[in-house]
């Protein structure tokens, strides 16, 4: 049986091997602040979604905000309670 750490799981969930935006120490801080891997992953994906297009001379990098927002949805915790119907209000 393979035991995976929260840090390794977080790195896997946010595709940190493919897109290494954060160091291990930064990811550990996210885990400490947000308490669970899912909450940390959600916060990281939301942060990455805020990165806009970047231009370096004649080279430009297109924003991947839609990708990171759709990835964040995977980790969003469900709302508490139920939304009342219009005729119940």
Beta strands, then each sheet from edge to edge (+ up, - down):
strand 1: 54-56
strand 2: 59-61
sheet 1: 1+ 2-
end
